[in-house]
Amino acid sequence: MIVRPRPGLLKLFFVMRGSIVPRIAPQIIGFGIYAALVVAGVKASGISFDGYNIAPFGLLGVTLSIYLGFRNNAAYDRWWEARKLWGQLVFDVRNFSRAVLALVPGETKEARPILMEVLAFCHLLRGHLRNVDASGEARGFIGDELDGVLTASNRPDEMVRRMGRRIAALKAEGRIEAMDCVSSTSDCRALQHFRPAASALPARRCPLPIRCCCSVRPISSVSCCRSGWRFRPAGARRCLPH
C-alpha cells in the first residue's frame, strides 16, 4: 500500500494528484458566474423574495447527500476490493515462485524462464488494467519472446498459458512428478482467476449502476442551477455593494 504523508490544512487545497478539482473547475467557475449574475439581476430589478425561505434547498441537499453517500460507498468498496485482489496476487506470485524453485531443484536454467514469465505477467496485467502499454517493462524479463505475446488479444492470459505449457513440458520430460505438475497448474489457475476479477474493477469496464448516475446528476444539476437563488432570501443586498 502506498502511504503518503498527510498534508497540512493549507497544502490540502493545492494537492492535485488524485483530486477531481481540475476536472470540475470549469463547472465550478461557470456556476459561480451564473450565481453572481442571478444576484446582480435580482438586485438590479428590485424584485423582492422576502416571502420565500430556503427549505426546498435543504430538502434538495439532503437528497443529494444520500445519493452521494451511495456512490462513495460503492467507490470505497471497489478500492478495498482492488487492495485485496492485488495483495492476493502478490501472495500467489510468491507462492508459485517458491513452488517452481522447489520442484526444479538446482536447475535454475529451467526455472528462471518460468519466473521471468511470472514477472512479465504482472506488468502485462498492470497495462491491461490501466489501458497503458507495459510491453517495455515486460520485455526486460522475457526479451524477444514478448513478440509472440503481443499478438494475442489478451496478453496476461497468454502469459499464463505459456507458463502452463512450460510446466507441462517439464512433466513430459520427467523433470517433475505428476502431483507436482498438478500443484503448479493449480497455482497457475490462481493467477488466471485474478485477471477476470481485477478486470471488472476499472469504471470503464464495470461502471456504477445506472440508477446512481441517473439520480445524482439531475439532482446536482438542479441544485447548481438554483444556487444563485439561495442568496436572495438571506438578503442579496449583502452580497453586492450598494
C-alpha positions, 0 to 999 in steps of 0.5 A: 500500500502506498502511504503518503504523508498527510498534508497540512490544512493549507497544502490540502487545497493545492494537492492535485494528484488524485483530486477531481478539482481540475476536472470540475473547475470549469463547472465550478467557475461557470456556476459561480458566474451564473450565481453572481449574475442571478444576484446582480439581476435580482438586485438590479430589478428590485424584485423582492423574495422576502416571502420565500425561505430556503427549505426546498434547498435543504430538502434538495441537499439532503437528497443529494447527500444520500445519493452521494453517500451511495456512490462513495460507498460503492467507490470505497468498496471497489478500492478495498476490493482492488487492495485485496485482489492485488495483495492476493496476487502478490501472495500467489506470485510468491507462492508459485515462485517458491513452488517452481524453485522447489520442484526444479531443484538446482536447475535454475536454467529451467526455472528462471524462464518460468519466473521471468514469465511470472514477472512479465505477467504482472506488468502485462496485467498492470497495462491491461488494467490501466489501458497503458502499454507495459510491453517495455517493462515486460520485455526486460524479463522475457526479451524477444519472446514478448513478440509472440505475446503481443499478438494475442488479444489478451496478453496476461492470459497468454502469459499464463498459458505459456507458463502452463505449457512450460510446466507441462513440458517439464512433466513430459520430460520427467523433470517433475512428478505428476502431483507436482505438475498438478500443484503448479497448474493449480497455482497457475489457475490462481493467477488466471482467476485474478485477471477476470476479477481485477478486470471488472474493477476499472469504471470503464469496464464495470461502471456504477449502476445506472440508477446512481448516475441517473439520480445524482446528476439531475439532482446536482444539476438542479441544485447548481442551477438554483444556487444563485437563488439561495442568496436572495432570501438571506438578503442579496443586498449583502452580497453586492455593494450598494 
